[in-house]
Amino acid sequence: MRTLLFAARLTRELADSEQKILFSCLPPERWARFLNGKAHAGRDEILCAYGLLCAALRRELDWRTLPAVALSDAGKPFFPDFPDVHFSLSHADGAVLVGLSPAPIGVDIEKAHPVRARLMRRVADTDSPEQFFRHWVALEAVGKRDGGGVPSVLKSGASPLSDAGCHLLYTWPGYFAAAAYSPGHTSAETRLYIV
């Protein structure tokens, strides 16, 4: 299995018919959030993220349905029946990024937005919003790959940008993205599809 990355940008709200199709890609654990009738921010992005995951699984493994998804103690989703198939999902403000790999992977995408100078200095030791977002998506991606989230990466004291498995991705203007691969994996082994 290759490592696949899929990035999609939503330029409009999904039609009801599109939502119904993508709803079938959600794991049952997520159904309740969508069936309660309450609209929430990011609903279309979440549906698209799982839709892209299903497309990646079909493309790479010829799977027609999403297998059961469980959460690790740290909250990382995984396929308990397929421990050698790893995935990561991210969505933010009209964009989605999905990673599928034979080894642990983490992905993150963010849309640039105003950030307080104090936060930029505390988290990334910078006054530059661009540097902050590059640092932040790398931090998120490494935290997702390792399963401990941002707190575990911050606790380690290491810069996520110095992690040999972490690579910045270029998708659309105004968005920042990163993928963190397992040690020994190279970005040359990865296919990025922007849809």
N, C-alpha and C positions, 0 to 999 in steps of 0.2 A: 504494500500500500504506500502510495506517495503522500506527502503532506500537501494539502490543498488549503488555500485561503480564498474566501469569497467575500467581496465587498460590494455593497449595494447602497445606492442613495435613493431615498424616497422623495420625490418632488411633488407628490400630491397625496391626499388621503386615499386609503384603499376603499374600493367600492365594497358593498355588503357581500357581493358574490365572490370577490377576491378574498375577503376575510374568511368566508365559509370554507373555501378551498384550503387556505393556509391554516385554519383552525385544526384541520385533520392532521397536521404535522406536529401539533403540540403534544407533549407527553401528558397523560391523564392527570399528573400532579399539578399541572398548570391550568387545567380546564376551569376549576372553580373561580379563579381570578377573572376569567372571561365570561363566565356564565352568570355572574352576580348582577350583570346589567349596569354596573357602574363604569362610566368611561374614565380612563386614566391616561396620563401622559405616557407615551412610549408604546401604546398598545399595537399600533401598526408595525413598529420596529421589532417588537418581540415576535409577532407573527412572522415577519420576514426573516428574522434570524433563524427560527426553527424551520421555515420553508427552505432557506439556503442550506441548513444542516441536512435536511432530507435530500435535497438535490445532490449535495456532496456525497452522501452515503450511497445514493443510487448510482452516481457516476463512478465512484471508486470501488464499491463493493457489491453493486447490483442489489442493494437492500430496497425493498418496496415499502417498508414501514419502519418507523422509528422504534428501536427496541426500548425496553424499560429503562428509565433513567432514575438513578438514585443520587443522593448527596453524601459526600464524605462528611466526617465529623466537623471539618472546617468549612463545609458548605459548597465544596466543588462538585459540580455535576459529573457523573460518569455512567457508563453502561456496565452494570454489574455482571451481565452475562457475556460481555466481550471486553475483558480487561486489556486487550492489546489494541483497542480502538479508542483514541483519545480525542476530545473536542473541547472547544472554548468558544463562547459567544460574547459579543459586545454590541451595544447599540447606544446611540446618542444623537438626539436632535436631527432626525432625518437620515441617519446613516447606520449601516449594519456591517459588522465584520465577523466572519465565522472561520474557525480553524479546525481542520480534521487532520489527524496524524497517527502514525503507529507508535508514537512516544508522547509523553506529556507535552502539552502545548498551552500557551496562554496568549490571548489577543486582547487588544483594547483599541477603541476609537473614541475620540472626543472632538467636539466642535469648539473652536476657540470662543471664549467669552470673557468678560471682565473678571479679573482675579485680583484680590487685594495684595498689595506689595508685601505685607507682612507674611501672608501665606506662601507667596512665591519664594521669599527668602528662607522661611522655615523649612519648607519641603524640598526645594531645589537649589537653595543658595544662589538665587539669581533675581535680578530685577526685570528680566526680559520675559514677556509673556510667551514668546515662541520657545525659548529655552525651557520655561516652566512646563509647557504642554508636552514637549518632547520627553522631558524627565517624567512627567506624570503618566503618560501612556506606557512608557517603559516600566515604570514602577508597577502599574496595574498588570501588565502582561507577565512580568516575572512572578508577581504574587499569585496570579491565576495558574501559571504553569506549575509552580511549586506547591500550590494548594493551601498556602497559609494566608493569602491575601496581602494587601498593602502593609498591615502591621508587621508581618514577619519580615518583609524586605526592609522596612524602616529600622526594625530592631537589629538586623544584621549589620547595619551601618555601611554596607557596600552600595555604591552607586549602581542602579539598574542599567545605566548606559554603558557601564564597564563589563557587564555580563556578556560573555562571548556568544551566548545563544540568543541575545536580544537584538532585534533589528527593527529600525524605524521603517515604516512603509509610507509611500506617497500615494494618496488617493485623490482627494479633491482640495482645491484651495479652501482654506479656512478650517480644515480638519487635520488632526494629528492621529497617527495610528502606529502600533507596534505589534510585533509577534515575538514571543519568547519560545525558542525551541529547546529541546533537551540537549545536554552536552554531547558533542560529537556530531550533531546534526548541522548541516550547512544550509544556508538560504538557497544555494544552487539546486538543492533537492526539493524545492518548494515551487508550486505553481500558484500564482496570484491571478484571480479572475475578478475583474471589475465589471459588474453587471448593472 
